Amino acid sequence: MQFSDIFMKLWNNGLIQKGIWETVYMTGISTVISYILGLPLGVVLNVTDRGGLHPIPWLNKLLGLIVNFFRSIPFIVLMVSMLPVAKFIVGSSLGNGAMIVMLVIAATPYIARMVESSLQEIDAGVIEAAQAIGCSNLQIVTKVLIPEAKPSLITGGIISMVTILGYSAMAATIGGTGLGQIAIVYGHQRSKPDVTWVCVLLLVIIVQIIQAVGTAVVHRTDKRIRQ
C-alpha cells in the first residue's frame, strides 16, 4: 500500500485528526502551565543567585537542587515514577489529563533553567541604570529584566514546546494519546511501519510550524533585529 493510501485510510478513520488534536492540545496546555510555573521559578533562581538583585544563597541552592534533581531523571523514568502523582491530581494515571501533569513536572525545571539563563544574558549596565534611578527590585524584574529578555524567553519557549512535543510522543508508551499512540499501537504493535512514518512526518510538520511561528514572533519583538 502506498504512503498516500495509508495516510488517507487513517484520515478517513478520523485517527489522524484526533491524533493531531490530542498532540497539539497536550503540548500547548503543558507548555503554558510549565511556563506559568517555570518563569517565576527561573526569576527567583536569578534574583537569589550570587550577584543577583537579592542574593539568598540557601534558597538559591535549595531551589537549584530541586530543579537539578528533576532535570537529571530521564523522562521515561520520571513518567513512571510520577504516575501516582498524576492519579492523585486528576484521578487517573491514563489519558490526556495525567499526561499533562507528567509533562508539566518534566518541563517546569527545564524551563526554569532556561529563564534563569536568559536573564543572566542581560547587560549589567541596564540593571545598574534602573537601580540608579531608584527602581525597586520588583520593578527591575517586571520592567527591566523580563522585557529585556523577552526575545530570549520566547526562543526558550519555542525550544521548550518542541521538547514537550517530543515528550508527549514518548508518553504514549504508558497510556498517553496523540500521534505517539497511533505510531505505537497502529504502527509498531501491528508491524505497519508506514503508519509510524506517517506519524513521524506529521510530528515534523508540527515542529516546523512551531519553529516558523516562534521565529516570526521573535523577529517582531527583538529590538536589535528591527534596528
VOLUM-64138 format. One record per atom (N, C-alpha, C): atom name; x, y, z; residue in three letters. Coordinates in nm, 2 decimals. Layout:
BEGIN
name_east_north_up_resn
CA_X_Y_Z_ALA;
...
***
This chain:
BEGIN
name_east_north_up_resn
N_0.08_-0.12_0.00_MET;
CA_0.00_0.00_0.00_MET;
C_0.09_0.12_0.00_MET;
N_0.06_0.22_-0.09_GLN;
CA_0.14_0.34_-0.10_GLN;
C_0.12_0.43_0.03_GLN;
N_0.22_0.52_0.04_PHE;
CA_0.22_0.61_0.16_PHE;
C_0.09_0.69_0.16_PHE;
N_0.06_0.75_0.05_SER;
CA_-0.06_0.83_0.04_SER;
C_-0.19_0.75_0.08_SER;
N_-0.19_0.63_0.04_ASP;
CA_-0.31_0.54_0.07_ASP;
C_-0.32_0.52_0.22_ASP;
N_-0.21_0.50_0.28_ILE;
CA_-0.20_0.48_0.43_ILE;
C_-0.26_0.60_0.50_ILE;
N_-0.21_0.72_0.45_PHE;
CA_-0.25_0.85_0.51_PHE;
C_-0.40_0.87_0.50_PHE;
N_-0.45_0.84_0.38_MET;
CA_-0.59_0.86_0.35_MET;
C_-0.68_0.77_0.44_MET;
N_-0.63_0.65_0.45_LYS;
CA_-0.71_0.55_0.53_LYS;
C_-0.71_0.60_0.68_LYS;
N_-0.60_0.64_0.73_LEU;
CA_-0.60_0.69_0.87_LEU;
C_-0.69_0.82_0.88_LEU;
N_-0.68_0.90_0.77_TRP;
CA_-0.76_1.03_0.77_TRP;
C_-0.91_1.00_0.77_TRP;
N_-0.95_0.90_0.69_ASN;
CA_-1.09_0.87_0.68_ASN;
C_-1.15_0.80_0.80_ASN;
N_-1.06_0.74_0.88_ASN;
CA_-1.10_0.68_1.00_ASN;
C_-1.10_0.78_1.12_ASN;
N_-1.05_0.90_1.09_GLY;
CA_-1.05_1.00_1.19_GLY;
C_-0.94_0.99_1.29_GLY;
N_-0.85_0.89_1.27_LEU;
CA_-0.74_0.88_1.36_LEU;
C_-0.64_0.99_1.36_LEU;
N_-0.61_1.04_1.23_ILE;
CA_-0.51_1.14_1.22_ILE;
C_-0.56_1.27_1.28_ILE;
N_-0.68_1.31_1.25_GLN;
CA_-0.73_1.43_1.31_GLN;
C_-0.73_1.43_1.46_GLN;
N_-0.77_1.31_1.52_LYS;
CA_-0.78_1.30_1.66_LYS;
C_-0.63_1.30_1.72_LYS;
N_-0.54_1.23_1.65_GLY;
CA_-0.41_1.23_1.70_GLY;
C_-0.34_1.37_1.70_GLY;
N_-0.36_1.44_1.59_ILE;
CA_-0.30_1.58_1.58_ILE;
C_-0.36_1.67_1.69_ILE;
N_-0.49_1.66_1.71_TRP;
CA_-0.56_1.75_1.81_TRP;
C_-0.51_1.71_1.95_TRP;
N_-0.50_1.59_1.98_GLU;
CA_-0.46_1.55_2.12_GLU;
C_-0.31_1.59_2.14_GLU;
N_-0.23_1.57_2.03_THR;
CA_-0.09_1.61_2.05_THR;
C_-0.07_1.76_2.07_THR;
N_-0.14_1.84_1.98_VAL;
CA_-0.13_1.98_2.00_VAL;
C_-0.19_2.03_2.13_VAL;
N_-0.30_1.97_2.17_TYR;
CA_-0.37_2.00_2.30_TYR;
C_-0.27_1.98_2.41_TYR;
N_-0.22_1.86_2.42_MET;
CA_-0.13_1.83_2.53_MET;
C_0.00_1.92_2.53_MET;
N_0.05_1.94_2.42_THR;
CA_0.17_2.02_2.41_THR;
C_0.14_2.16_2.44_THR;
N_0.04_2.22_2.39_GLY;
CA_0.00_2.36_2.42_GLY;
C_-0.03_2.38_2.57_GLY;
N_-0.12_2.30_2.62_ILE;
CA_-0.16_2.32_2.77_ILE;
C_-0.04_2.30_2.86_ILE;
N_0.04_2.20_2.83_SER;
CA_0.16_2.17_2.91_SER;
C_0.26_2.28_2.91_SER;
N_0.28_2.34_2.79_THR;
CA_0.38_2.45_2.77_THR;
C_0.33_2.57_2.85_THR;
N_0.21_2.60_2.84_VAL;
CA_0.15_2.72_2.91_VAL;
C_0.17_2.70_3.06_VAL;
N_0.12_2.59_3.11_ILE;
CA_0.13_2.57_3.26_ILE;
C_0.28_2.56_3.31_ILE;
N_0.36_2.50_3.23_SER;
CA_0.50_2.49_3.26_SER;
C_0.57_2.62_3.27_SER;
N_0.53_2.71_3.17_TYR;
CA_0.59_2.85_3.17_TYR;
C_0.53_2.93_3.29_TYR;
N_0.41_2.91_3.32_ILE;
CA_0.35_2.98_3.44_ILE;
C_0.42_2.94_3.57_ILE;
N_0.46_2.82_3.58_LEU;
CA_0.54_2.77_3.69_LEU;
C_0.69_2.80_3.68_LEU;
N_0.74_2.78_3.56_GLY;
CA_0.89_2.79_3.54_GLY;
C_0.94_2.93_3.53_GLY;
N_0.86_3.02_3.48_LEU;
CA_0.90_3.16_3.47_LEU;
C_0.94_3.22_3.61_LEU;
N_0.84_3.22_3.70_PRO;
CA_0.88_3.28_3.84_PRO;
C_0.99_3.20_3.91_PRO;
N_0.99_3.07_3.88_LEU;
CA_1.10_2.99_3.95_LEU;
C_1.23_3.03_3.89_LEU;
N_1.24_3.05_3.76_GLY;
CA_1.37_3.10_3.70_GLY;
C_1.41_3.24_3.74_GLY;
N_1.31_3.32_3.76_VAL;
CA_1.33_3.46_3.81_VAL;
C_1.39_3.45_3.95_VAL;
N_1.33_3.37_4.04_VAL;
CA_1.38_3.36_4.17_VAL;
C_1.52_3.30_4.17_VAL;
N_1.55_3.20_4.09_LEU;
CA_1.69_3.15_4.08_LEU;
C_1.79_3.26_4.04_LEU;
N_1.75_3.34_3.95_ASN;
CA_1.84_3.45_3.90_ASN;
C_1.86_3.56_4.01_ASN;
N_1.75_3.60_4.07_VAL;
CA_1.75_3.71_4.17_VAL;
C_1.82_3.67_4.29_VAL;
N_1.81_3.54_4.34_THR;
CA_1.87_3.50_4.46_THR;
C_2.01_3.45_4.44_THR;
N_2.06_3.44_4.32_ASP;
CA_2.19_3.39_4.29_ASP;
C_2.30_3.49_4.34_ASP;
N_2.42_3.44_4.36_ARG;
CA_2.53_3.53_4.40_ARG;
C_2.55_3.64_4.29_ARG;
N_2.54_3.76_4.32_GLY;
CA_2.55_3.87_4.23_GLY;
C_2.41_3.91_4.17_GLY;
N_2.31_3.85_4.22_GLY;
CA_2.17_3.88_4.18_GLY;
C_2.12_4.00_4.25_GLY;
N_2.00_4.04_4.22_LEU;
CA_1.94_4.16_4.28_LEU;
C_1.92_4.14_4.43_LEU;
N_1.89_4.02_4.48_HIS;
CA_1.87_4.00_4.62_HIS;
C_1.93_3.86_4.65_HIS;
N_2.06_3.85_4.67_PRO;
CA_2.12_3.71_4.69_PRO;
C_2.07_3.65_4.82_PRO;
N_2.02_3.52_4.81_ILE;
CA_1.98_3.44_4.92_ILE;
C_2.05_3.30_4.89_ILE;
N_2.17_3.28_4.94_PRO;
CA_2.24_3.16_4.90_PRO;
C_2.17_3.03_4.93_PRO;
N_2.11_3.02_5.05_TRP;
CA_2.05_2.90_5.09_TRP;
C_1.93_2.86_5.01_TRP;
N_1.85_2.97_4.98_LEU;
CA_1.73_2.95_4.89_LEU;
C_1.77_2.91_4.75_LEU;
N_1.87_2.98_4.70_ASN;
CA_1.91_2.95_4.56_ASN;
C_1.97_2.81_4.55_ASN;
N_2.04_2.77_4.65_LYS;
CA_2.10_2.63_4.65_LYS;
C_1.98_2.53_4.66_LYS;
N_1.89_2.55_4.75_LEU;
CA_1.78_2.46_4.77_LEU;
C_1.69_2.44_4.64_LEU;
N_1.66_2.56_4.58_LEU;
CA_1.58_2.55_4.45_LEU;
C_1.66_2.49_4.34_LEU;
N_1.79_2.52_4.34_GLY;
CA_1.88_2.47_4.23_GLY;
C_1.89_2.31_4.25_GLY;
N_1.89_2.27_4.37_LEU;
CA_1.90_2.12_4.40_LEU;
C_1.77_2.05_4.35_LEU;
N_1.66_2.11_4.38_ILE;
CA_1.53_2.05_4.34_ILE;
C_1.52_2.05_4.18_ILE;
N_1.55_2.16_4.12_VAL;
CA_1.55_2.17_3.98_VAL;
C_1.64_2.07_3.91_VAL;
N_1.76_2.06_3.96_ASN;
CA_1.86_1.97_3.90_ASN;
C_1.82_1.82_3.93_ASN;
N_1.75_1.80_4.04_PHE;
CA_1.71_1.66_4.07_PHE;
C_1.61_1.61_3.96_PHE;
N_1.51_1.70_3.93_PHE;
CA_1.41_1.66_3.83_PHE;
C_1.47_1.66_3.69_PHE;
N_1.56_1.75_3.66_ARG;
CA_1.62_1.75_3.53_ARG;
C_1.71_1.63_3.50_ARG;
N_1.76_1.57_3.61_SER;
CA_1.86_1.46_3.59_SER;
C_1.79_1.33_3.57_SER;
N_1.66_1.32_3.58_ILE;
CA_1.58_1.20_3.57_ILE;
C_1.54_1.18_3.42_ILE;
N_1.57_1.08_3.35_PRO;
CA_1.52_1.06_3.22_PRO;
C_1.37_1.06_3.21_PRO;
N_1.31_1.12_3.11_PHE;
CA_1.17_1.14_3.10_PHE;
C_1.09_1.01_3.12_PHE;
N_1.13_0.91_3.06_ILE;
CA_1.05_0.78_3.06_ILE;
C_1.05_0.73_3.21_ILE;
N_1.16_0.74_3.28_VAL;
CA_1.16_0.70_3.42_VAL;
C_1.08_0.80_3.51_VAL;
N_1.09_0.93_3.48_LEU;
CA_1.01_1.02_3.55_LEU;
C_0.86_1.00_3.53_LEU;
N_0.82_0.97_3.41_MET;
CA_0.68_0.94_3.38_MET;
C_0.63_0.83_3.47_MET;
N_0.70_0.72_3.48_VAL;
CA_0.66_0.60_3.55_VAL;
C_0.65_0.63_3.70_VAL;
N_0.75_0.71_3.75_SER;
CA_0.76_0.74_3.89_SER;
C_0.65_0.84_3.93_SER;
N_0.60_0.92_3.84_MET;
CA_0.50_1.03_3.87_MET;
C_0.36_0.98_3.84_MET;
N_0.34_0.86_3.80_LEU;
CA_0.20_0.81_3.78_LEU;
C_0.11_0.82_3.90_LEU;
N_0.16_0.79_4.02_PRO;
CA_0.08_0.81_4.14_PRO;
C_0.04_0.96_4.17_PRO;
N_0.14_1.05_4.13_VAL;
CA_0.11_1.19_4.15_VAL;
C_0.00_1.23_4.05_VAL;
N_0.01_1.19_3.93_ALA;
CA_-0.09_1.22_3.83_ALA;
C_-0.23_1.17_3.87_ALA;
N_-0.23_1.05_3.92_LYS;
CA_-0.36_0.99_3.96_LYS;
C_-0.41_1.07_4.08_LYS;
N_-0.33_1.11_4.17_PHE;
CA_-0.38_1.19_4.29_PHE;
C_-0.43_1.33_4.24_PHE;
N_-0.37_1.39_4.14_ILE;
CA_-0.41_1.52_4.10_ILE;
C_-0.54_1.52_4.01_ILE;
N_-0.54_1.43_3.91_VAL;
CA_-0.65_1.43_3.81_VAL;
C_-0.74_1.30_3.83_VAL;
N_-0.71_1.21_3.92_GLY;
CA_-0.79_1.10_3.95_GLY;
C_-0.77_0.98_3.86_GLY;
N_-0.67_0.99_3.77_SER;
CA_-0.64_0.88_3.68_SER;
C_-0.49_0.89_3.64_SER;
N_-0.43_0.77_3.61_SER;
CA_-0.30_0.77_3.56_SER;
C_-0.29_0.75_3.41_SER;
N_-0.41_0.75_3.34_LEU;
CA_-0.41_0.74_3.20_LEU;
C_-0.48_0.86_3.14_LEU;
N_-0.46_0.88_3.01_GLY;
CA_-0.54_0.99_2.94_GLY;
C_-0.46_1.12_2.93_GLY;
N_-0.52_1.21_2.87_ASN;
CA_-0.46_1.34_2.85_ASN;
C_-0.43_1.42_2.98_ASN;
N_-0.52_1.41_3.07_GLY;
CA_-0.50_1.49_3.20_GLY;
C_-0.38_1.44_3.27_GLY;
N_-0.36_1.31_3.28_ALA;
CA_-0.25_1.25_3.35_ALA;
C_-0.12_1.28_3.28_ALA;
N_-0.12_1.28_3.15_MET;
CA_0.00_1.30_3.07_MET;
C_0.04_1.45_3.08_MET;
N_-0.06_1.54_3.09_ILE;
CA_-0.03_1.68_3.10_ILE;
C_0.04_1.71_3.24_ILE;
N_0.00_1.64_3.34_VAL;
CA_0.06_1.65_3.47_VAL;
C_0.21_1.61_3.47_VAL;
N_0.23_1.50_3.40_MET;
CA_0.37_1.45_3.39_MET;
C_0.46_1.53_3.30_MET;
N_0.40_1.59_3.20_LEU;
CA_0.47_1.67_3.11_LEU;
C_0.51_1.80_3.18_LEU;
N_0.42_1.86_3.26_VAL;
CA_0.45_1.98_3.34_VAL;
C_0.56_1.95_3.44_VAL;
N_0.55_1.84_3.51_ILE;
CA_0.65_1.81_3.61_ILE;
C_0.79_1.80_3.54_ILE;
N_0.79_1.74_3.42_ALA;
CA_0.92_1.72_3.35_ALA;
C_0.97_1.85_3.29_ALA;
N_0.88_1.94_3.24_ALA;
CA_0.92_2.06_3.17_ALA;
C_0.95_2.18_3.25_ALA;
N_0.88_2.19_3.37_THR;
CA_0.90_2.31_3.45_THR;
C_1.04_2.33_3.50_THR;
N_1.12_2.23_3.55_PRO;
CA_1.26_2.26_3.58_PRO;
C_1.34_2.30_3.46_PRO;
N_1.31_2.24_3.35_TYR;
CA_1.39_2.27_3.23_TYR;
C_1.36_2.42_3.19_TYR;
N_1.24_2.46_3.19_ILE;
CA_1.21_2.60_3.16_ILE;
C_1.27_2.70_3.26_ILE;
N_1.26_2.66_3.39_ALA;
CA_1.32_2.75_3.49_ALA;
C_1.47_2.78_3.46_ALA;
N_1.54_2.68_3.43_ARG;
CA_1.68_2.70_3.39_ARG;
C_1.70_2.78_3.27_ARG;
N_1.61_2.77_3.17_MET;
CA_1.62_2.85_3.05_MET;
C_1.59_2.99_3.08_MET;
N_1.49_3.02_3.17_VAL;
CA_1.46_3.15_3.21_VAL;
C_1.58_3.21_3.28_VAL;
N_1.63_3.14_3.38_GLU;
CA_1.75_3.19_3.45_GLU;
C_1.86_3.23_3.36_GLU;
N_1.89_3.14_3.26_SER;
CA_2.00_3.17_3.16_SER;
C_1.96_3.29_3.08_SER;
N_1.84_3.31_3.04_SER;
CA_1.80_3.43_2.96_SER;
C_1.82_3.56_3.04_SER;
N_1.79_3.55_3.17_LEU;
CA_1.80_3.67_3.25_LEU;
C_1.95_3.71_3.28_LEU;
N_2.03_3.60_3.28_GLN;
CA_2.17_3.63_3.30_GLN;
C_2.24_3.69_3.18_GLN;
N_2.18_3.69_3.07_GLU;
CA_2.24_3.75_2.95_GLU;
C_2.22_3.90_2.94_GLU;
N_2.13_3.95_3.03_ILE;
CA_2.11_4.10_3.03_ILE;
C_2.23_4.18_3.07_ILE;
N_2.26_4.28_3.00_ASP;
CA_2.37_4.37_3.04_ASP;
C_2.36_4.43_3.18_ASP;
N_2.46_4.41_3.26_ALA;
CA_2.45_4.46_3.40_ALA;
C_2.44_4.61_3.40_ALA;
N_2.48_4.68_3.30_GLY;
CA_2.47_4.82_3.29_GLY;
C_2.32_4.87_3.29_GLY;
N_2.23_4.79_3.23_VAL;
CA_2.09_4.82_3.22_VAL;
C_2.03_4.81_3.36_VAL;
N_2.07_4.71_3.44_ILE;
CA_2.02_4.69_3.57_ILE;
C_2.07_4.80_3.66_ILE;
N_2.20_4.84_3.65_GLU;
CA_2.26_4.94_3.73_GLU;
C_2.19_5.08_3.70_GLU;
N_2.16_5.10_3.58_ALA;
CA_2.09_5.23_3.55_ALA;
C_1.95_5.23_3.61_ALA;
N_1.88_5.12_3.62_ALA;
CA_1.75_5.11_3.68_ALA;
C_1.76_5.13_3.83_ALA;
N_1.87_5.08_3.89_GLN;
CA_1.89_5.10_4.03_GLN;
C_1.93_5.24_4.06_GLN;
N_2.00_5.30_3.97_ALA;
CA_2.04_5.44_3.99_ALA;
C_1.93_5.54_4.00_ALA;
N_1.82_5.51_3.93_ILE;
CA_1.70_5.60_3.93_ILE;
C_1.60_5.56_4.04_ILE;
N_1.64_5.46_4.12_GLY;
CA_1.56_5.43_4.24_GLY;
C_1.45_5.32_4.22_GLY;
N_1.46_5.24_4.12_CYS;
CA_1.37_5.13_4.09_CYS;
C_1.39_5.02_4.20_CYS;
N_1.27_4.97_4.25_SER;
CA_1.28_4.86_4.34_SER;
C_1.31_4.73_4.27_SER;
N_1.35_4.63_4.35_ASN;
CA_1.38_4.50_4.28_ASN;
C_1.26_4.45_4.20_ASN;
N_1.14_4.46_4.25_LEU;
CA_1.03_4.41_4.18_LEU;
C_1.01_4.49_4.05_LEU;
N_1.03_4.62_4.05_GLN;
CA_1.02_4.70_3.93_GLN;
C_1.13_4.66_3.83_GLN;
N_1.25_4.63_3.88_ILE;
CA_1.36_4.59_3.79_ILE;
C_1.32_4.46_3.72_ILE;
N_1.26_4.37_3.80_VAL;
CA_1.23_4.24_3.74_VAL;
C_1.12_4.25_3.64_VAL;
N_1.01_4.33_3.67_THR;
CA_0.90_4.34_3.58_THR;
C_0.92_4.43_3.47_THR;
N_0.99_4.54_3.49_LYS;
CA_1.00_4.64_3.38_LYS;
C_1.14_4.65_3.31_LYS;
N_1.24_4.57_3.36_VAL;
CA_1.37_4.57_3.30_VAL;
C_1.41_4.43_3.26_VAL;
N_1.42_4.34_3.36_LEU;
CA_1.47_4.20_3.33_LEU;
C_1.38_4.13_3.23_LEU;
N_1.26_4.11_3.26_ILE;
CA_1.17_4.04_3.17_ILE;
C_1.15_4.10_3.03_ILE;
N_1.12_4.23_3.02_PRO;
CA_1.11_4.30_2.89_PRO;
C_1.24_4.28_2.81_PRO;
N_1.36_4.30_2.87_GLU;
CA_1.48_4.30_2.80_GLU;
C_1.51_4.15_2.75_GLU;
N_1.47_4.06_2.83_ALA;
CA_1.49_3.92_2.80_ALA;
C_1.38_3.86_2.71_ALA;
N_1.28_3.93_2.67_LYS;
CA_1.17_3.88_2.60_LYS;
C_1.20_3.80_2.48_LYS;
N_1.29_3.84_2.39_PRO;
CA_1.32_3.76_2.27_PRO;
C_1.38_3.63_2.31_PRO;
N_1.47_3.63_2.41_SER;
CA_1.54_3.51_2.46_SER;
C_1.44_3.42_2.52_SER;
N_1.34_3.47_2.60_LEU;
CA_1.24_3.39_2.66_LEU;
C_1.15_3.33_2.56_LEU;
N_1.11_3.40_2.46_ILE;
CA_1.03_3.34_2.35_ILE;
C_1.10_3.23_2.28_ILE;
N_1.23_3.25_2.25_THR;
CA_1.31_3.15_2.19_THR;
C_1.32_3.02_2.28_THR;
N_1.33_3.05_2.41_GLY;
CA_1.33_2.94_2.50_GLY;
C_1.20_2.87_2.51_GLY;
N_1.09_2.95_2.49_GLY;
CA_0.95_2.89_2.48_GLY;
C_0.94_2.80_2.36_GLY;
N_0.99_2.84_2.25_ILE;
CA_0.99_2.75_2.13_ILE;
C_1.06_2.62_2.15_ILE;
N_1.18_2.63_2.21_ILE;
CA_1.26_2.51_2.23_ILE;
C_1.18_2.42_2.33_ILE;
N_1.13_2.48_2.43_SER;
CA_1.05_2.40_2.53_SER;
C_0.93_2.34_2.47_SER;
N_0.86_2.41_2.39_MET;
CA_0.74_2.35_2.32_MET;
C_0.78_2.23_2.24_MET;
N_0.89_2.24_2.16_VAL;
CA_0.93_2.13_2.08_VAL;
C_0.97_2.01_2.17_VAL;
N_1.04_2.04_2.28_THR;
CA_1.08_1.94_2.37_THR;
C_0.96_1.86_2.43_THR;
N_0.86_1.94_2.47_ILE;
CA_0.74_1.89_2.53_ILE;
C_0.66_1.80_2.42_ILE;
N_0.67_1.85_2.30_LEU;
CA_0.61_1.77_2.19_LEU;
C_0.67_1.63_2.18_LEU;
N_0.80_1.63_2.19_GLY;
CA_0.87_1.50_2.19_GLY;
C_0.83_1.42_2.31_GLY;
N_0.82_1.48_2.43_TYR;
CA_0.78_1.41_2.55_TYR;
C_0.64_1.35_2.53_TYR;
N_0.55_1.43_2.47_SER;
CA_0.41_1.38_2.45_SER;
C_0.41_1.26_2.37_SER;
N_0.50_1.24_2.27_ALA;
CA_0.50_1.12_2.19_ALA;
C_0.55_1.01_2.27_ALA;
N_0.65_1.03_2.35_MET;
CA_0.70_0.92_2.44_MET;
C_0.60_0.88_2.54_MET;
N_0.51_0.97_2.58_ALA;
CA_0.41_0.94_2.69_ALA;
C_0.32_0.83_2.64_ALA;
N_0.31_0.81_2.51_ALA;
CA_0.22_0.70_2.46_ALA;
C_0.26_0.56_2.51_ALA;
N_0.39_0.55_2.55_THR;
CA_0.43_0.42_2.60_THR;
C_0.37_0.38_2.73_THR;
N_0.31_0.48_2.80_ILE;
CA_0.25_0.44_2.93_ILE;
C_0.10_0.49_2.93_ILE;
N_0.04_0.49_2.82_GLY;
CA_-0.10_0.53_2.81_GLY;
C_-0.14_0.66_2.76_GLY;
N_-0.04_0.74_2.71_GLY;
CA_-0.07_0.87_2.65_GLY;
C_-0.14_0.85_2.52_GLY;
N_-0.20_0.96_2.47_THR;
CA_-0.27_0.96_2.35_THR;
C_-0.19_1.05_2.24_THR;
N_-0.26_1.08_2.13_GLY;
CA_-0.20_1.16_2.03_GLY;
C_-0.13_1.08_1.92_GLY;
N_-0.04_1.14_1.85_LEU;
CA_0.03_1.08_1.74_LEU;
C_0.12_0.97_1.79_LEU;
N_0.18_0.99_1.90_GLY;
CA_0.26_0.88_1.96_GLY;
C_0.19_0.75_1.98_GLY;
N_0.06_0.76_2.03_GLN;
CA_-0.02_0.64_2.05_GLN;
C_-0.05_0.57_1.92_GLN;
N_-0.08_0.65_1.81_ILE;
CA_-0.11_0.59_1.68_ILE;
C_0.02_0.52_1.63_ILE;
N_0.13_0.59_1.64_ALA;
CA_0.26_0.53_1.60_ALA;
C_0.29_0.40_1.67_ALA;
N_0.26_0.39_1.79_ILE;
CA_0.29_0.27_1.87_ILE;
C_0.19_0.16_1.85_ILE;
N_0.06_0.20_1.87_VAL;
CA_-0.05_0.10_1.87_VAL;
C_-0.08_0.05_1.73_VAL;
N_-0.09_0.15_1.63_TYR;
CA_-0.13_0.11_1.50_TYR;
C_-0.02_0.09_1.40_TYR;
N_0.10_0.13_1.45_GLY;
CA_0.22_0.12_1.36_GLY;
C_0.31_0.00_1.41_GLY;
N_0.38_0.03_1.53_HIS;
CA_0.47_-0.07_1.58_HIS;
C_0.41_-0.20_1.62_HIS;
N_0.31_-0.19_1.70_GLN;
CA_0.25_-0.32_1.75_GLN;
C_0.18_-0.40_1.65_GLN;
N_0.14_-0.34_1.54_ARG;
CA_0.08_-0.42_1.43_ARG;
C_0.17_-0.44_1.31_ARG;
N_0.30_-0.40_1.33_SER;
CA_0.40_-0.42_1.23_SER;
C_0.37_-0.35_1.10_SER;
N_0.32_-0.23_1.11_LYS;
CA_0.29_-0.14_1.00_LYS;
C_0.38_-0.01_1.00_LYS;
N_0.50_-0.03_0.96_PRO;
CA_0.60_0.09_0.97_PRO;
C_0.55_0.21_0.89_PRO;
N_0.47_0.19_0.79_ASP;
CA_0.41_0.31_0.71_ASP;
C_0.33_0.40_0.80_ASP;
N_0.25_0.34_0.89_VAL;
CA_0.17_0.42_0.99_VAL;
C_0.26_0.50_1.08_VAL;
N_0.37_0.44_1.12_THR;
CA_0.46_0.50_1.21_THR;
C_0.53_0.62_1.14_THR;
N_0.56_0.60_1.01_TRP;
CA_0.63_0.71_0.94_TRP;
C_0.53_0.82_0.90_TRP;
N_0.40_0.79_0.89_VAL;
CA_0.30_0.90_0.88_VAL;
C_0.30_0.99_1.00_VAL;
N_0.30_0.92_1.12_CYS;
CA_0.30_1.00_1.24_CYS;
C_0.43_1.08_1.26_CYS;
N_0.54_1.02_1.22_VAL;
CA_0.67_1.09_1.22_VAL;
C_0.67_1.22_1.13_VAL;
N_0.61_1.20_1.01_LEU;
CA_0.60_1.32_0.92_LEU;
C_0.51_1.43_0.98_LEU;
N_0.40_1.39_1.04_LEU;
CA_0.31_1.49_1.10_LEU;
C_0.38_1.56_1.21_LEU;
N_0.45_1.49_1.30_LEU;
CA_0.52_1.55_1.41_LEU;
C_0.63_1.65_1.36_LEU;
N_0.70_1.61_1.25_VAL;
CA_0.80_1.70_1.19_VAL;
C_0.73_1.83_1.14_VAL;
N_0.61_1.81_1.07_ILE;
CA_0.54_1.93_1.02_ILE;
C_0.50_2.02_1.14_ILE;
N_0.45_1.96_1.25_ILE;
CA_0.41_2.04_1.36_ILE;
C_0.53_2.12_1.42_ILE;
N_0.64_2.05_1.43_VAL;
CA_0.76_2.12_1.48_VAL;
C_0.80_2.24_1.39_VAL;
N_0.79_2.22_1.26_GLN;
CA_0.83_2.32_1.16_GLN;
C_0.73_2.44_1.18_GLN;
N_0.61_2.41_1.20_ILE;
CA_0.51_2.52_1.22_ILE;
C_0.54_2.60_1.35_ILE;
N_0.57_2.53_1.46_ILE;
CA_0.60_2.59_1.59_ILE;
C_0.73_2.68_1.57_ILE;
N_0.83_2.62_1.50_GLN;
CA_0.95_2.70_1.48_GLN;
C_0.93_2.82_1.39_GLN;
N_0.85_2.81_1.29_ALA;
CA_0.83_2.92_1.20_ALA;
C_0.75_3.03_1.27_ALA;
N_0.64_3.00_1.34_VAL;
CA_0.56_3.10_1.41_VAL;
C_0.65_3.16_1.52_VAL;
N_0.72_3.08_1.60_GLY;
CA_0.81_3.13_1.70_GLY;
C_0.91_3.23_1.65_GLY;
N_0.98_3.19_1.54_THR;
CA_1.08_3.28_1.49_THR;
C_1.02_3.41_1.44_THR;
N_0.90_3.41_1.38_ALA;
CA_0.84_3.53_1.34_ALA;
C_0.81_3.62_1.46_ALA;
N_0.76_3.56_1.57_VAL;
CA_0.73_3.64_1.69_VAL;
C_0.86_3.70_1.75_VAL;
N_0.97_3.62_1.75_VAL;
CA_1.10_3.67_1.80_VAL;
C_1.14_3.79_1.71_VAL;
N_1.13_3.78_1.58_HIS;
CA_1.17_3.89_1.50_HIS;
C_1.09_4.02_1.52_HIS;
N_0.97_4.00_1.56_ARG;
CA_0.88_4.12_1.58_ARG;
C_0.91_4.18_1.72_ARG;
N_0.96_4.10_1.81_THR;
CA_0.98_4.15_1.95_THR;
C_1.13_4.19_1.98_THR;
N_1.22_4.15_1.90_ASP;
CA_1.36_4.18_1.92_ASP;
C_1.40_4.31_1.86_ASP;
N_1.43_4.41_1.95_LYS;
CA_1.46_4.54_1.90_LYS;
C_1.59_4.55_1.82_LYS;
N_1.68_4.46_1.85_ARG;
CA_1.81_4.46_1.78_ARG;
C_1.79_4.42_1.63_ARG;
N_1.69_4.33_1.60_ILE;
CA_1.67_4.29_1.46_ILE;
C_1.60_4.40_1.38_ILE;
N_1.52_4.48_1.45_ARG;
CA_1.45_4.59_1.38_ARG;
C_1.54_4.71_1.35_ARG;
N_1.65_4.72_1.42_GLN;
CA_1.73_4.83_1.40_GLN;
C_1.82_4.82_1.28_GLN;
***
